[in-house]
């Protein structure tokens, strides 16, 4: 599913698989609810640029979804998001280069919105498997290189269950700059 433009979207009870990006929404999308979907086996072999989810919206909530593993040989992230007003709650997220990649928007409407500075991740199960690409479960801030557009806010991380089966290092959350902050409370982290 590719949403180019629109507001008050609800994407519910879909099985999204065998695509480059399983679910995609552009910055001209607002008030998007993505719930009770099964997203798995997406990506392009050998590429880090396609993901199970790749979104950039003004107000987005992910809830009650299962994000399965990407297609074998694919190096993308499971849920990559560049939105203002992002809430990730009550999902099961299996594997990926990173389970969550919450980085900077490309549209000035988004990074000038007050909700851009707060991202909420709670009540999820995040699974990191041995041999998955990056050792970071989450990345918060930005990846464009233009740090003036990075989130420079708070990742609110609470009531999650996070499991890593890696035998080497595991990084819970990478913050892009010293202007990003993570408030982690009441999570179960098992390594």
trRosetta pair geometry for C-beta under 8 A, 3 or more apart (Angstrom, degrees):
i j d omega theta_ij theta_ji phi_ij phi_ji
1 11 6.1 153 108 -133 166 139
1 14 6.6 27 -29 141 134 169
1 16 6.3 -79 4 -103 92 129
1 22 7.9 15 28 149 75 56
1 23 5.4 3 59 -123 95 75
1 24 7.2 -174 96 36 55 65
2 21 7.7 89 -91 83 92 113
2 24 4.6 -1 -116 68 73 110
2 25 7.8 173 -161 -80 41 41
3 6 6.3 -95 -171 39 107 109
3 9 6.1 2 -128 -110 155 167
3 11 7.9 -118 -44 -53 130 129
3 24 7.0 -173 28 99 64 60
3 25 4.2 0 60 -116 110 82
3 26 6.8 -143 100 17 67 74
3 29 5.0 68 122 -94 120 140
3 32 7.2 159 75 -112 165 134
4 26 5.4 15 -146 19 41 131
4 28 6.6 1 148 63 58 121
4 29 7.7 151 104 -57 17 99
5 26 6.8 -32 -63 69 61 117
5 28 3.9 -28 -110 115 85 126
5 29 6.5 -143 -126 -69 25 64
6 9 5.8 91 103 -60 112 108
6 28 7.6 67 2 122 40 88
6 29 6.0 5 56 -120 64 74
6 30 7.8 -140 109 35 40 67
7 29 7.3 160 -85 -165 47 47
7 30 4.4 -10 -114 67 92 96
7 31 5.2 51 -171 39 81 109
8 30 7.7 4 -29 96 50 78
8 31 4.9 -3 -77 99 48 128
9 25 7.7 -172 63 -120 159 135
9 29 6.5 -27 2 -164 139 109
9 31 6.9 141 22 97 66 69
9 32 4.6 -2 63 -117 109 77
9 33 6.9 -170 98 31 62 63
10 32 7.9 172 -80 -159 32 51
10 33 4.8 -8 -113 66 73 107
10 35 7.4 -33 -162 27 87 102
11 14 6.1 -45 173 5 92 131
11 23 7.0 137 124 -138 163 130
11 32 7.4 7 3 -173 102 95
11 33 7.2 -179 29 93 62 57
11 34 5.0 -3 62 -116 107 71
11 35 7.6 143 81 25 60 55
11 37 6.5 6 127 -61 97 138
12 33 7.6 6 -61 113 97 99
12 34 8.0 -175 -73 -155 53 34
12 35 5.3 -6 -108 71 86 83
12 36 5.5 32 -160 57 78 105
12 37 7.0 -134 -143 -58 25 86
13 36 5.0 -8 -68 111 67 111
13 37 6.7 -117 -61 -87 9 58
14 37 4.9 -6 55 -127 77 104
14 38 7.4 -143 100 38 46 67
15 37 7.4 177 -80 -168 29 73
15 38 4.7 -10 -113 68 73 108
16 19 6.7 -47 175 16 86 130
16 22 4.0 108 132 180 115 100
16 23 5.5 47 140 -51 174 87
16 37 6.4 13 2 174 107 121
16 38 7.2 168 25 87 64 54
16 39 4.7 -5 64 -113 106 78
16 40 7.8 130 81 23 62 50
16 42 7.0 -3 133 -57 91 130
16 52 7.7 116 100 -171 111 76
17 22 6.5 2 -83 -118 32 114
17 38 7.7 -25 -42 118 109 89
17 39 7.2 170 -69 -156 69 38
17 40 5.1 -10 -100 74 110 69
17 41 4.3 40 -160 61 104 106
17 42 6.3 -130 -138 -54 42 79
18 41 5.6 -2 -57 118 59 112
18 42 7.0 -61 4 -92 10 60
18 71 7.4 91 -105 -78 48 126
19 22 5.2 136 56 -95 115 46
19 42 5.0 -15 63 -126 73 102
20 42 6.8 24 112 -176 14 94
20 43 7.0 26 -159 -145 40 11
20 44 5.4 5 -129 -48 84 101
20 50 4.3 -101 176 -136 78 143
21 24 4.4 70 112 -60 136 110
21 42 6.3 54 -152 167 17 136
21 50 5.2 -127 -61 -154 70 82
21 51 5.8 21 -122 54 85 64
21 52 7.7 70 -157 146 55 6
21 53 7.4 73 -173 -136 90 14
21 54 4.6 -66 -140 21 134 118
22 39 4.6 126 125 -158 153 101
22 40 7.5 86 -96 19 154 20
22 42 3.7 -117 -48 -51 94 155
22 51 7.6 -84 18 112 87 55
22 52 4.7 -6 18 -164 131 53
22 53 6.2 -44 65 -67 101 54
23 34 6.8 96 165 -136 160 140
23 37 7.4 60 -58 132 144 162
23 39 6.0 -63 -10 -113 112 138
23 52 7.3 16 22 147 87 60
23 53 4.8 -7 61 -117 102 76
23 54 7.4 169 88 32 57 55
23 55 6.9 -11 120 -59 96 106
24 53 7.9 176 -73 -159 44 46
24 54 5.1 -3 -110 71 81 91
24 55 6.8 -180 -152 -81 34 61
25 29 4.4 -67 178 36 109 162
25 32 5.9 18 -146 -102 170 170
25 55 4.3 23 45 -133 99 91
25 56 6.7 -162 97 44 76 48
25 57 5.1 -6 121 -57 130 114
25 60 7.3 159 72 -103 150 134
26 29 5.8 121 65 -12 56 101
26 56 6.2 -13 -162 65 32 98
26 57 7.8 87 88 -80 28 71
27 56 4.5 -33 -71 120 77 110
27 57 6.9 -166 -123 -91 35 32
27 58 7.5 67 -170 -33 64 86
27 82 7.7 -51 -82 99 97 114
27 105 6.6 105 -110 -166 121 108
27 106 6.5 -122 -47 66 145 85
27 107 3.6 140 176 -15 156 148
27 109 6.9 133 164 56 111 111
27 110 5.9 -98 -145 -30 109 128
29 32 5.5 28 149 -52 116 129
29 55 7.8 -76 68 -160 140 95
29 56 7.8 117 42 88 103 55
29 57 4.2 -55 92 -115 99 103
29 58 7.2 175 95 23 50 72
29 60 7.9 52 112 -79 111 108
30 57 6.1 166 -95 -179 33 91
30 58 4.0 -21 -110 68 93 101
30 59 5.5 50 -168 41 72 107
31 57 8.0 -128 14 160 23 121
31 58 7.4 -16 -27 95 57 78
31 59 4.7 3 -79 97 47 132
32 55 7.4 -145 88 -163 155 137
32 57 4.8 -29 10 167 130 170
32 59 6.7 142 20 103 66 72
32 60 4.6 -6 66 -112 103 81
32 61 7.3 -177 96 28 60 61
33 60 7.9 178 -78 -155 30 51
33 61 5.2 -8 -117 62 69 102
33 63 7.5 -32 -164 26 87 105
34 37 6.3 -49 174 6 86 133
34 53 7.8 108 151 -132 166 134
34 55 7.9 -122 -29 -67 149 159
34 60 7.0 13 0 -173 108 95
34 61 7.0 -177 31 91 69 52
34 62 5.0 -18 73 -107 108 68
34 63 7.6 138 82 23 59 59
34 65 6.6 -2 131 -56 93 140
35 61 7.5 3 -59 111 100 96
35 62 7.5 163 -79 -161 58 37
35 63 4.8 -9 -109 71 100 83
35 64 5.1 41 -164 52 87 105
35 65 6.6 -130 -141 -53 32 88
36 63 7.9 -7 -32 101 63 71
36 64 4.8 -9 -68 111 67 115
36 65 6.6 -108 -52 -84 8 59
37 65 4.8 -6 55 -124 77 105
37 66 7.6 -139 99 40 49 62
38 65 7.4 -176 -76 -164 31 74
38 66 5.0 2 -117 63 70 105
38 68 7.1 26 -176 -15 80 111
39 42 6.9 -31 176 -6 86 128
39 52 4.7 110 139 175 113 108
39 53 6.1 41 149 -54 164 95
39 65 6.5 10 6 175 106 122
39 66 7.2 175 30 93 64 56
39 67 5.0 -16 70 -115 104 68
39 68 6.8 -172 90 23 47 75
40 52 6.8 1 -90 -125 27 123
40 66 7.5 -15 -47 120 111 94
40 67 7.1 154 -73 -172 69 38
40 68 2.9 9 -104 56 118 121
40 69 6.4 42 -150 52 94 49
40 70 7.8 -151 -162 -91 51 25
40 94 7.9 13 -109 59 104 120
41 68 6.9 -1 -22 92 69 121
41 69 7.3 43 -66 89 55 71
41 70 7.0 106 -117 -171 18 31
41 71 4.8 66 -164 -77 60 77
42 50 6.8 -126 147 147 92 103
42 51 7.0 34 104 125 119 27
42 52 4.9 136 47 -106 121 53
42 70 6.0 -69 67 -134 58 77
42 71 6.3 -139 75 -18 8 99
42 74 7.4 -173 109 151 45 173
42 76 7.6 -56 108 65 88 142
43 47 6.9 -180 -180 68 83 93
43 50 4.9 146 -136 100 48 101
43 51 6.7 30 -89 -100 86 19
43 52 7.2 -30 -44 -54 92 60
43 70 4.1 44 -14 -171 141 119
43 71 4.9 -153 56 33 98 96
43 74 2.8 85 121 -169 141 151
43 75 7.4 152 -171 31 134 36
43 76 4.5 -160 -116 22 108 120
44 47 4.0 16 81 31 104 133
44 49 7.4 -12 40 64 120 83
44 50 4.6 89 1 26 93 141
44 74 6.2 114 56 -120 25 100
44 76 7.6 80 30 -32 68 121
45 71 6.9 -79 -67 108 77 116
45 72 7.7 5 -104 100 101 60
45 73 4.0 9 -135 116 95 120
45 74 5.7 -77 -89 -73 40 67
46 73 6.4 -18 -39 161 64 98
46 74 7.7 -51 7 -109 31 42
46 75 6.8 4 -166 -1 15 114
47 50 5.5 49 102 15 124 96
47 74 6.9 -23 55 -144 74 74
47 75 6.3 -170 86 45 27 95
47 76 6.7 10 105 -52 78 95
48 75 4.6 -50 -82 107 71 108
48 76 5.9 142 -159 -88 37 52
48 77 8.0 50 -171 -25 77 75
48 97 6.3 58 -135 -66 92 167
48 133 7.8 152 -107 -171 103 169
49 76 6.7 -64 62 -97 18 103
50 54 7.4 -89 -147 -31 44 141
50 74 6.9 -73 81 -158 100 119
50 76 4.9 -95 85 -63 48 149
51 54 4.7 123 49 -57 114 95
51 70 7.5 -81 -147 -95 44 127
51 76 4.0 -151 -85 160 59 125
51 77 4.7 -11 -121 63 124 71
51 78 6.8 111 -170 -180 97 3
51 79 7.3 131 159 -105 127 12
51 80 4.5 174 -26 8 177 116
51 96 7.4 43 -146 -146 89 126
51 101 7.6 -118 -113 37 152 128
52 67 5.3 118 119 -158 154 102
52 68 7.5 166 -117 59 145 56
52 70 6.0 -125 -50 -86 95 83
52 76 7.3 166 -12 106 60 119
52 77 7.7 -100 24 108 83 53
52 78 5.0 -3 28 -159 127 54
52 79 6.6 -45 75 -68 105 54
52 96 6.8 -89 1 -91 116 126
53 62 7.6 39 -167 -103 169 141
53 67 6.7 -67 -12 -116 118 128
53 78 7.0 23 25 144 94 52
53 79 4.5 4 57 -123 126 64
53 80 6.4 175 93 34 70 60
53 81 7.1 -8 124 -62 110 87
54 80 5.0 2 -108 71 69 109
54 81 7.9 -173 -149 -80 32 44
55 60 6.0 136 138 -140 141 168
55 80 7.5 156 24 93 61 61
55 81 5.0 -8 66 -118 93 80
55 82 7.0 -165 101 32 50 71
55 83 6.0 -9 121 -43 99 114
56 81 7.2 157 -78 -167 49 54
56 82 3.9 -13 -101 71 97 106
56 83 5.8 180 -145 -71 35 64
56 105 5.7 128 -154 -130 110 84
56 106 6.6 -9 -156 26 162 91
56 107 6.8 128 151 8 124 113
56 110 6.7 -76 178 -60 91 167
57 60 4.4 103 66 -56 123 115
57 83 4.6 -8 53 -114 65 118
57 84 7.9 -119 101 41 47 64
57 110 8.0 131 109 -103 15 124
58 83 7.0 -164 -73 -158 20 89
58 84 5.5 0 -127 58 60 106
58 85 6.6 52 178 30 46 123
58 109 6.5 -54 -76 129 130 110
58 110 5.9 -136 -84 -97 81 81
58 113 6.3 145 -138 -50 98 165
58 115 8.0 107 -164 61 67 130
59 83 7.2 -127 17 176 12 122
59 84 7.0 -19 -43 93 50 76
59 85 4.1 -19 -96 95 55 143
59 115 6.9 38 -80 95 72 165
60 81 6.8 -153 83 -151 144 129
60 83 4.5 -65 18 -151 123 174
60 85 6.6 125 19 97 57 83
60 86 5.4 -4 65 -111 96 68
60 87 7.3 -170 98 32 54 67
61 86 8.0 159 -85 -160 41 41
61 87 4.5 -7 -115 66 80 108
61 89 7.2 -25 -165 26 93 102
62 65 5.8 -59 -179 13 93 132
62 79 6.8 7 -91 -146 177 144
62 87 7.1 -170 31 97 63 60
62 88 4.8 3 58 -119 114 68
62 89 7.2 149 83 28 65 54
62 91 5.8 -7 134 -53 106 141
63 87 7.6 -1 -55 116 99 103
63 89 5.1 -5 -103 75 92 85
63 90 5.2 36 -156 59 80 106
63 91 6.8 -128 -133 -55 25 87
64 90 5.3 -3 -64 115 59 113
64 91 6.9 -58 -1 -87 7 62
65 91 4.7 -5 58 -125 81 105
65 92 7.5 -139 102 38 52 65
66 91 7.3 175 -84 -167 27 76
66 92 4.8 -7 -117 64 73 107
66 94 7.7 16 -178 -3 82 109
67 78 4.9 101 144 173 132 112
67 79 5.8 -79 -101 -50 169 101
67 91 6.3 32 -2 167 102 122
67 92 7.0 -172 33 94 65 56
67 93 4.5 9 59 -120 118 70
67 94 6.4 -171 99 28 66 70
67 96 7.7 -14 140 -37 119 131
67 99 7.9 125 91 -160 133 79
68 94 5.1 -8 -142 53 40 127
68 95 7.7 8 164 41 45 107
69 94 5.2 -66 -52 117 68 109
69 95 4.3 19 -109 56 83 142
69 96 7.3 -166 -138 -51 52 62
69 129 7.7 -7 -100 5 120 145
70 74 4.2 -113 143 82 123 123
70 75 8.0 -133 93 -19 155 9
70 76 5.8 155 -114 59 157 91
70 78 6.9 -133 -43 -93 97 67
70 95 6.9 -126 9 112 77 111
70 96 5.8 95 -20 -103 112 71
71 74 4.6 78 64 -14 81 129
75 97 5.4 60 173 -72 63 122
75 133 5.2 93 -149 -74 86 148
76 80 7.4 -87 177 -21 97 130
76 96 6.8 -52 106 -152 61 94
76 97 6.0 -131 132 0 15 118
77 80 4.4 105 72 -58 130 100
77 96 5.0 60 -165 165 39 125
77 97 5.0 -73 -79 56 58 97
77 98 4.7 -17 -124 54 106 83
77 99 7.6 3 -169 87 86 2
77 100 7.5 54 178 -160 122 6
77 101 4.1 -58 -135 -5 170 128
78 93 5.3 124 122 -171 150 103
78 94 7.2 159 -117 68 146 44
78 95 6.4 133 -69 91 124 52
78 96 3.1 -126 -38 -36 86 153
78 97 7.9 -171 -21 35 66 60
78 98 7.1 -121 17 96 83 50
78 99 5.1 -14 36 -144 132 44
78 100 7.3 -41 66 -61 99 41
79 88 6.8 119 127 -120 156 137
79 91 7.8 63 -49 116 154 160
79 93 6.2 -69 -7 -126 118 134
79 96 7.6 -158 4 -4 54 175
79 99 6.8 10 27 157 93 56
79 100 5.4 -15 72 -108 103 63
79 101 7.2 175 93 28 52 70
80 98 7.9 91 -83 69 84 107
80 101 4.2 -13 -112 68 79 113
80 103 7.3 -16 -165 19 88 106
81 86 5.3 123 134 -127 142 145
81 88 7.7 -169 7 -60 153 118
81 100 7.7 -30 19 -161 104 81
81 101 7.3 149 22 84 57 62
81 102 5.5 -7 66 -114 94 68
81 103 7.7 148 80 29 45 62
82 103 5.8 -31 -97 80 81 72
82 104 6.3 5 -143 106 98 28
82 105 4.5 131 158 -95 98 55
82 106 6.6 17 156 -6 153 78
82 110 7.2 65 136 132 85 161
83 86 4.4 125 75 -69 108 101
83 105 7.0 80 -102 -84 14 111
83 110 6.7 -119 -154 -148 38 130
84 105 6.6 -25 -39 -44 86 148
84 110 4.4 -173 -20 -161 111 76
84 111 7.1 -160 -69 -73 115 30
84 113 4.0 82 166 71 162 129
84 115 4.6 102 162 85 89 94
84 116 3.9 -47 -115 -74 99 76
85 113 7.0 -56 -25 128 100 135
85 115 3.5 13 -67 145 82 147
85 116 7.5 -36 -23 -62 60 44
86 102 6.5 -176 92 -139 157 114
86 119 4.8 -1 71 -130 104 94
86 120 7.3 -176 102 35 61 65
87 119 7.8 -171 -80 -164 38 56
87 120 4.6 -4 -119 67 76 109
88 91 6.2 -61 -180 15 85 129
88 100 6.6 -174 62 -115 176 131
88 119 7.7 20 5 171 99 95
88 120 7.0 -180 32 98 60 60
88 121 4.7 0 65 -113 106 76
88 122 7.8 136 86 21 64 48
88 124 6.3 -4 136 -54 97 142
89 120 6.9 -7 -57 123 105 104
89 121 7.5 -173 -73 -150 59 32
89 122 5.2 -1 -113 68 92 76
89 123 5.0 42 -165 50 78 115
89 124 6.8 -130 -141 -51 26 89
90 122 8.0 2 -36 102 64 66
90 123 4.4 -15 -67 118 65 123
90 124 6.6 -103 -50 -80 8 59
91 124 4.9 -6 56 -122 74 103
91 125 7.6 -130 104 39 49 66
92 124 7.2 174 -82 -165 28 74
92 125 4.8 -2 -119 60 72 109
92 127 7.8 19 -179 -7 80 111
93 96 7.5 -44 168 7 98 127
93 99 4.6 103 126 -167 126 107
93 100 7.0 42 140 -52 169 84
93 124 6.2 9 4 178 108 124
93 125 7.0 173 28 89 64 58
93 126 5.1 -8 67 -113 107 67
93 127 6.9 -175 94 24 55 74
94 99 8.0 153 62 -117 5 102
94 127 4.8 -5 -120 58 59 123
94 129 7.7 33 -178 -31 78 115
95 99 7.2 138 91 -89 9 82
95 127 6.2 -26 -38 98 60 93
95 128 7.0 113 -104 -126 47 34
95 129 5.1 -15 -95 8 103 114
95 132 5.3 -162 -149 -99 84 129
96 99 5.5 132 51 -92 117 39
96 132 6.7 34 68 -159 26 126
96 133 7.8 -51 146 31 42 106
97 101 7.8 15 85 -52 100 131
97 132 6.8 -180 -107 169 25 92
97 133 3.9 -22 -123 59 76 135
97 134 4.8 59 171 6 76 103
98 101 4.7 107 74 -61 133 91
98 133 8.0 -66 -35 77 56 105
98 134 5.3 -22 -60 69 81 133
98 136 5.3 -18 -108 93 108 92
98 137 6.8 91 -157 159 78 16
98 138 6.4 108 -179 -110 115 21
98 139 5.4 -46 -139 -4 168 103
99 126 4.5 105 138 -155 170 107
99 127 7.3 134 -95 51 132 43
99 128 6.6 -94 -37 -72 115 81
99 137 5.4 -11 23 -171 114 68
99 138 6.6 -45 64 -70 91 67
100 121 6.6 9 -123 -113 172 146
100 126 7.2 -60 -15 -117 104 135
100 137 7.1 23 30 142 89 68
100 138 4.4 -4 69 -116 106 87
100 139 7.2 -169 104 32 66 59
100 140 8.0 11 121 -65 108 83
101 138 7.6 -175 -78 -155 36 51
101 139 4.9 9 -127 52 68 110
101 143 7.6 -3 179 -26 112 142
102 119 5.4 113 178 178 148 169
102 121 7.9 -119 -43 -52 151 125
102 138 6.9 -1 10 -170 105 99
102 139 6.7 177 35 88 61 59
102 140 4.9 1 72 -109 108 71
102 141 7.8 81 95 3 77 36
102 151 7.2 17 134 -47 94 154
102 155 6.9 130 76 -107 147 115
103 139 6.5 1 -64 114 97 106
103 140 7.6 -163 -78 -144 51 25
103 141 6.5 -7 -123 79 65 46
103 142 5.0 103 -166 -125 84 30
103 143 4.5 -24 -149 1 152 97
103 144 7.5 144 157 -23 117 79
103 150 7.8 -61 -165 -132 67 75
103 151 7.5 -136 -157 -29 26 108
103 176 7.5 93 -125 -53 85 141
104 111 6.8 17 -163 -89 87 127
104 141 7.1 -18 -45 139 90 48
104 142 3.4 25 -25 -117 116 100
104 143 6.8 -164 24 26 93 56
104 144 5.3 -82 71 1 129 114
104 146 7.4 -152 121 72 163 85
104 149 4.7 94 -173 119 134 92
104 150 4.9 -80 -73 -104 121 43
104 151 6.3 -140 -87 -38 68 68
105 110 3.7 -130 -174 93 171 135
105 111 4.9 -162 56 -47 114 90
105 116 6.9 -80 -1 -130 130 121
105 149 6.8 -118 62 172 66 110
106 110 7.9 45 49 42 40 131
106 144 7.2 145 -91 -89 81 143
106 149 7.9 57 -104 160 33 153
107 110 4.8 79 76 5 93 106
107 111 7.4 160 84 0 49 85
108 111 6.1 -64 -137 49 39 94
108 112 5.6 28 167 -13 73 116
109 112 6.5 -69 -144 43 19 102
109 113 6.7 31 153 -38 58 106
110 113 5.8 -50 -154 14 32 116
110 116 5.9 118 157 -92 68 121
111 116 5.3 132 -129 -159 39 164
111 149 5.0 -60 -117 -152 169 81
112 116 7.4 83 37 0 14 147
113 116 5.0 117 71 -27 80 101
114 117 6.6 -51 -176 21 49 109
115 118 6.4 -77 -159 50 51 90
116 151 6.4 -152 157 -136 80 71
116 153 6.8 163 116 -19 60 145
117 151 6.4 141 -118 173 41 75
117 152 6.4 -44 -120 91 93 70
117 153 3.0 161 -173 -92 62 133
117 154 7.0 44 151 16 76 71
118 153 5.4 -112 -58 160 44 135
118 154 5.5 0 -114 61 72 90
118 156 6.6 21 -169 -14 91 113
119 140 6.8 -160 54 -136 142 116
119 151 6.9 -31 -20 -158 120 151
119 153 7.1 119 -4 92 82 120
119 154 7.5 -165 33 97 66 51
119 155 5.3 -19 69 -114 104 65
119 156 6.8 -174 88 24 47 76
120 156 4.7 -16 -110 67 66 116
121 124 6.4 -49 179 9 85 131
121 138 7.4 -133 13 -112 178 149
121 155 6.6 -1 12 -177 115 92
121 156 6.8 162 29 85 63 60
121 157 5.1 -3 70 -108 106 70
121 158 7.9 135 86 23 62 51
121 160 6.6 -1 136 -59 93 138
122 156 7.1 -30 -46 121 108 94
122 157 7.3 170 -76 -155 68 30
122 158 4.9 -5 -110 70 106 75
122 159 4.9 45 -166 54 92 103
122 160 6.4 -124 -137 -52 36 86
123 159 5.1 2 -68 111 59 114
123 160 6.7 -40 13 -86 10 61
124 160 4.8 -6 57 -126 77 102
124 161 7.5 -138 103 39 47 65
125 160 7.3 170 -83 -169 28 76
125 161 4.8 -11 -111 69 75 104
125 162 7.9 178 -157 -79 43 37
125 163 7.5 2 -172 6 87 105
126 137 5.7 82 139 -170 138 116
126 138 7.8 -36 -152 -50 165 97
126 160 6.3 16 0 173 107 125
126 161 7.3 175 25 91 65 53
126 162 4.7 -5 62 -116 106 77
126 163 7.2 172 88 28 57 62
127 163 5.4 -8 -115 66 66 101
127 165 7.8 14 -174 -8 85 104
128 132 5.8 -120 -165 39 72 146
128 135 7.9 70 -175 -153 142 48
128 137 5.6 -90 -54 -96 130 87
128 162 7.7 26 -4 -180 105 84
128 163 6.9 -165 31 99 72 53
128 164 4.1 -9 67 -114 120 76
128 165 6.6 -169 97 24 66 67
128 166 6.1 -33 128 -23 113 104
128 170 6.3 131 93 -133 157 121
129 132 4.9 109 61 -35 76 108
129 165 5.3 -3 -135 51 45 119
129 166 7.7 98 129 -59 21 70
130 165 4.8 -80 -29 115 85 95
130 166 5.4 146 -101 -104 61 42
130 167 6.0 32 -120 -9 117 87
132 166 7.5 -84 38 -75 93 105
134 139 8.0 -18 135 -44 156 122
135 166 6.3 89 -130 -134 92 172
135 168 6.6 -88 -103 98 136 103
135 169 5.2 53 170 96 158 83
135 170 5.5 -137 180 -113 94 39
135 171 5.4 89 114 7 89 90
136 139 5.5 62 131 -61 143 88
136 171 4.4 -29 -101 76 68 114
136 173 7.3 73 -165 -131 96 20
136 174 4.7 -39 -130 -12 141 116
137 162 6.0 28 -153 -159 163 126
137 164 7.0 -99 -71 -73 113 111
137 170 6.9 42 -38 178 99 99
137 171 6.8 -152 8 92 74 58
137 172 5.5 -22 33 -150 124 37
137 173 6.7 -51 68 -67 94 56
138 155 7.3 139 144 -175 142 156
138 157 7.6 -157 29 -101 170 137
138 172 6.9 -5 31 150 99 54
138 173 4.3 -16 73 -111 110 79
138 174 7.1 -171 98 25 58 65
139 143 7.4 44 139 -61 138 114
139 173 7.5 167 -86 -160 24 60
139 174 4.8 -13 -113 63 73 103
139 176 7.3 67 178 -60 89 88
140 151 6.5 -67 171 44 81 147
140 155 4.4 -61 -125 -58 166 139
140 173 6.1 4 4 -174 113 108
140 174 7.2 167 26 83 66 53
140 175 5.6 -24 72 -108 95 64
140 176 6.9 -127 98 -11 47 88
140 180 5.5 159 114 -177 98 142
140 182 6.7 130 46 -78 152 104
141 150 4.7 -1 175 -169 78 118
141 151 5.4 -123 -125 30 34 100
141 152 7.7 72 -139 -50 80 44
141 174 7.9 -88 14 119 119 74
141 175 5.6 102 -44 -170 128 55
141 176 2.6 -152 100 14 146 113
141 177 5.9 154 -159 13 141 75
141 179 7.8 116 -133 74 110 83
141 180 4.3 -84 -87 -52 104 150
142 145 8.0 -135 135 -8 111 21
142 146 7.5 -99 165 70 146 58
142 147 6.5 164 65 -117 146 51
142 149 6.4 124 -119 93 145 75
142 150 3.3 -104 -14 -107 132 87
142 151 6.5 -177 -46 -6 86 74
142 176 4.9 166 41 134 68 178
142 177 7.6 4 34 -9 106 106
143 176 7.3 -128 -64 -105 54 133
144 149 6.4 -7 50 71 141 124
144 150 7.9 -156 36 -72 96 73
146 149 5.0 36 105 18 106 109
146 150 7.8 -175 100 -34 57 77
147 150 5.1 -22 -155 -8 56 122
147 176 7.4 -175 -121 133 91 118
147 177 5.7 85 -149 -57 122 149
147 179 7.8 118 173 29 107 132
150 176 5.5 -139 -145 84 140 141
150 177 5.9 109 92 11 165 123
150 179 6.8 117 92 76 122 119
150 180 7.0 -84 148 -55 120 108
151 176 7.8 116 28 28 92 125
151 180 6.1 60 74 -104 101 104
152 177 7.3 -20 -88 68 77 121
152 179 4.1 -26 -125 139 86 122
152 180 6.4 -96 -102 -71 28 62
153 180 6.9 -1 51 -125 39 65
153 181 7.2 -89 141 37 30 89
154 180 7.8 150 -92 -168 29 59
154 181 4.8 -31 -103 79 74 100
154 182 7.1 145 -160 -99 65 24
154 183 5.8 16 -173 -5 117 105
155 173 6.6 -171 91 -166 155 148
155 175 7.6 -144 7 -97 128 97
155 180 7.0 30 -13 178 102 103
155 181 7.2 -171 23 93 71 47
155 182 4.5 -18 65 -110 105 79
155 183 7.3 -179 85 27 54 64
156 183 5.4 -10 -116 62 60 108
157 160 6.5 -51 -178 6 82 130
157 173 6.8 -124 -49 -57 163 150
157 182 5.8 2 8 -170 124 100
157 183 6.7 164 31 81 72 52
157 184 4.4 -19 80 -102 112 76
157 185 7.5 140 88 21 62 58
157 187 6.4 -12 141 -55 95 138
158 183 7.5 -21 -49 116 104 87
158 184 7.0 168 -76 -155 62 40
158 185 4.5 -5 -109 65 108 84
158 186 5.3 42 -162 55 88 98
158 187 6.5 -126 -136 -54 33 85
159 185 7.9 -1 -31 96 65 76
159 186 5.3 2 -69 107 61 112
159 187 6.8 -68 -12 -87 8 59
160 187 4.7 -4 56 -127 80 102
160 188 7.4 -138 102 39 49 66
161 187 7.4 178 -81 -168 27 73
161 188 4.7 -5 -116 64 73 108
161 190 7.7 3 -174 5 83 106
162 172 6.8 73 130 -134 162 92
162 187 6.2 16 3 171 110 120
162 188 7.0 172 27 90 65 57
162 189 4.8 -9 67 -113 107 72
162 190 7.2 171 90 27 55 64
163 190 4.8 -8 -112 66 75 103
163 191 7.9 173 -157 -79 44 38
164 170 4.1 30 -175 -111 172 159
164 190 7.3 -176 28 95 63 57
164 191 4.7 0 59 -117 109 75
166 169 7.2 -34 124 77 138 26
166 170 5.1 152 49 -67 132 101
166 191 7.5 -35 55 -155 85 91
170 191 5.5 -159 38 -123 142 121
171 174 5.6 38 138 -55 138 91
172 184 7.5 26 140 -102 142 161
172 189 6.5 -33 -104 -127 123 144
173 182 5.2 114 99 -95 153 163
173 184 7.4 -173 6 -64 140 130
175 178 7.8 85 119 -95 122 25
175 180 3.9 -168 -164 89 105 119
175 181 7.2 54 -128 -68 149 17
175 182 6.2 -134 -67 -25 120 106
176 180 5.7 87 39 -7 75 142
177 180 5.8 110 57 -1 65 93
184 187 5.8 -48 -177 3 97 129
